[in-house]
Amino acid sequence: MHWLLGLLLLWTSVALAQASLTVPLADQASWQVLRYSRIPPHKVEFSKAGLQIAVDRSAMPLVHPLAKPFATKRIRVKGRVVGSLNIPAGRQGDEGYDDYVFRIGLVEPGDRTLGSIQRRFVAEWVRKLYELAPPGSGISGIRFFNVGADKAHLGRKRQHPLSELIREEVVALARPDGRFDFEHALAQPLPTIAVWLSSDGDDTKSTFAVRVETIELLAQ
């Protein structure tokens, strides 16, 4: 474990030299557009206006690997959603209602790795997640920060019941006009090797569109 601690300290010292990082939402070449098996994909458009995600009872991951690890202390996100989820009040996150209009995930390095046999049986998105790890290391998981639908859920945290790799927290709500504009501070800087975006409508058979206008990671 000493090598891992040393590696994380090195990454932190390098990342602190960079105060902020703006995620390039117009540059399609810098993103991995993945698919889940047996779930329809979104229609996605990269432009100067931002990243447009058209959800039609669909779900898919959008992943931006970072050129080098970044110690994230705060995240800033701006965007807008047109349409809404088909979710009864208070049920978001429950079985059958586990859809969110927007989740931003920070992929954290760690010591979890996949063996050659495991790789044959895990889903593609899981393989891709592990492939984000720097050579000779692994991952810890994804920390998601969600735009929720219910004010009572603000601040709610959980380990996702379907994956030990995913932890999430509801940190913001969309306004009545659909806009979301939030800044969220983490308790401790989080070593980040990729940004993972998710908008979901497959559970609730929902149709909506999200335009992500700004994503910024800050070291302080």
C-alpha positions in Angstrom: 0.0 0.0 0.0 3.0 2.3 0.4 3.4 2.6 -3.4 -0.3 3.7 -3.6 0.1 6.4 -1.0 3.2 7.7 -2.6 1.4 7.7 -6.0 -1.5 9.6 -4.6 0.7 12.2 -2.9 2.6 12.7 -6.2 -0.7 13.1 -8.1 -1.9 15.6 -5.5 1.2 17.7 -5.6 1.1 17.8 -9.4 -2.6 18.6 -9.5 -2.4 21.4 -6.9 -0.1 23.3 -9.4 -3.3 23.6 -11.6 -6.0 25.6 -9.8 -8.9 24.6 -12.1 -9.8 22.4 -15.1 -12.5 23.1 -17.6 -14.0 20.0 -19.2 -14.2 20.4 -23.0 -17.8 19.9 -23.8 -17.5 20.7 -27.5 -14.6 18.3 -28.3 -16.1 14.9 -29.1 -12.7 13.4 -29.7 -11.9 13.8 -26.0 -14.9 11.7 -24.9 -15.7 8.0 -24.8 -19.4 7.5 -25.8 -20.2 4.1 -24.3 -23.3 1.9 -24.4 -25.1 -0.4 -22.0 -26.3 -3.8 -23.3 -30.0 -4.1 -23.9 -30.6 -0.4 -23.2 -31.3 2.2 -26.0 -28.5 4.8 -26.2 -29.1 8.6 -26.2 -28.6 10.9 -29.1 -25.6 13.1 -28.2 -24.3 16.3 -29.8 -21.1 18.2 -29.1 -21.0 21.9 -30.0 -19.8 25.3 -28.8 -23.2 25.7 -27.0 -22.4 22.7 -24.9 -23.0 18.9 -24.7 -26.6 18.1 -25.8 -28.0 14.8 -24.5 -31.4 13.7 -25.9 -32.9 11.0 -23.6 -35.7 8.8 -24.9 -36.2 6.0 -22.5 -32.5 5.5 -22.8 -29.2 5.5 -20.8 -25.5 5.6 -21.6 -22.2 6.7 -20.0 -20.2 9.6 -21.4 -16.6 9.6 -20.1 -13.9 12.2 -20.4 -10.5 10.8 -19.3 -8.2 13.5 -17.8 -4.7 13.9 -19.3 -3.3 13.7 -15.8 -4.9 13.2 -12.4 -6.5 16.2 -10.7 -7.2 16.8 -7.0 -10.8 18.0 -7.1 -12.0 20.0 -4.1 -15.0 21.7 -5.8 -17.1 21.2 -8.9 -19.1 23.8 -10.8 -21.8 22.8 -13.3 -24.2 24.8 -15.4 -26.9 23.4 -17.8 -30.6 23.1 -18.5 -33.1 20.3 -18.8 -36.1 20.4 -21.1 -38.8 17.9 -20.0 -39.0 15.9 -16.9 -38.8 12.4 -15.4 -41.9 10.2 -14.8 -41.3 9.7 -11.1 -43.9 10.0 -8.3 -42.9 12.3 -5.5 -40.4 10.8 -3.1 -39.6 7.7 -5.2 -36.5 8.8 -7.0 -33.7 6.3 -6.5 -36.0 3.5 -5.5 -36.1 0.3 -7.6 -37.8 1.0 -10.8 -37.3 4.8 -10.4 -33.5 5.0 -10.4 -33.3 7.8 -13.0 -31.8 11.2 -12.7 -31.7 14.0 -15.4 -28.0 14.5 -14.7 -25.2 13.0 -12.7 -21.6 14.1 -12.8 -19.2 11.4 -11.6 -15.6 11.7 -10.6 -13.6 8.5 -11.2 -11.2 7.9 -8.3 -8.0 5.8 -8.6 -7.4 3.1 -6.1 -6.2 -0.5 -5.7 -9.2 -2.4 -7.3 -8.2 -4.2 -10.5 -9.8 -6.8 -12.8 -8.2 -10.2 -13.4 -8.1 -11.7 -16.8 -11.0 -14.1 -16.0 -13.1 -11.3 -14.5 -12.7 -9.3 -17.7 -14.6 -11.9 -19.7 -17.7 -11.7 -17.6 -18.2 -8.0 -16.5 -20.2 -5.5 -18.5 -18.4 -3.3 -21.0 -18.9 -0.1 -18.9 -17.1 -1.9 -16.0 -14.2 -2.9 -18.2 -13.9 0.7 -19.6 -14.0 2.1 -16.0 -11.0 -0.1 -15.0 -9.1 0.9 -18.2 -9.1 4.5 -17.0 -6.7 3.6 -14.2 -3.0 4.7 -14.8 -0.7 1.8 -15.7 0.2 -0.4 -12.8 -2.7 0.8 -10.6 -6.5 0.4 -10.3 -9.6 2.3 -9.4 -11.6 3.0 -6.2 -14.9 3.8 -8.0 -17.1 6.7 -9.1 -18.4 9.4 -6.9 -21.6 10.8 -8.4 -23.2 14.2 -7.7 -26.8 14.2 -8.8 -29.4 16.8 -9.9 -32.4 15.5 -8.1 -36.2 15.9 -8.5 -37.2 16.1 -4.9 -36.2 18.9 -2.5 -36.5 16.4 0.4 -33.7 14.4 -1.1 -31.1 17.2 -1.2 -28.0 16.0 0.7 -29.0 12.3 0.5 -26.0 10.0 0.1 -25.9 6.3 -0.6 -23.8 3.4 -1.8 -25.6 2.4 -4.9 -27.4 -0.9 -4.3 -26.5 -2.4 -7.7 -22.7 -1.6 -7.7 -20.1 -1.4 -5.0 -18.2 0.9 -7.4 -20.7 3.7 -7.2 -21.4 6.2 -4.4 -23.7 9.1 -5.0 -25.1 12.3 -3.4 -28.0 14.5 -4.4 -26.4 18.0 -4.5 -28.8 20.2 -6.6 -32.3 20.6 -8.1 -33.3 22.0 -11.4 -35.2 25.3 -11.2 -38.8 25.5 -12.6 -37.4 26.8 -15.9 -35.2 23.7 -16.1 -31.9 25.4 -15.4 -29.4 23.9 -12.9 -26.4 26.0 -11.8 -24.5 24.6 -8.8 -21.1 24.5 -7.1 -20.4 21.6 -4.7 -17.5 21.4 -2.3 -16.0 18.1 -1.3 -14.9 17.5 2.3 -11.4 16.5 1.1 -9.7 16.8 -2.3 -10.6 13.8 -4.4 -7.9 12.4 -6.8 -9.8 12.3 -10.2 -8.7 10.5 -13.3 -11.9 11.0 -15.4 -15.3 12.7 -15.5 -18.3 10.4 -16.0 -21.6 11.9 -17.0 -25.0 10.1 -16.8 -28.6 11.0 -17.7 -31.1 8.3 -17.4 -34.7 7.7 -18.6 -34.7 3.9 -19.1 -36.3 2.9 -15.7 -39.1 5.4 -15.9 -39.6 5.4 -19.7 -39.0 9.2 -19.6 -38.1 11.5 -22.5 -36.2 14.8 -22.0 -33.1 16.7 -23.1 -30.2 18.0 -21.2 -27.7 20.7 -22.4 -24.6 20.7 -20.2 -23.0 24.2 -20.7 -20.1 24.2 -18.2 -18.2 21.8 -16.1 -15.3 23.0 -14.1 -13.1 21.2 -11.5 -11.4 23.3 -8.9 -8.5 22.4 -6.7 -9.4 24.8 -3.9 
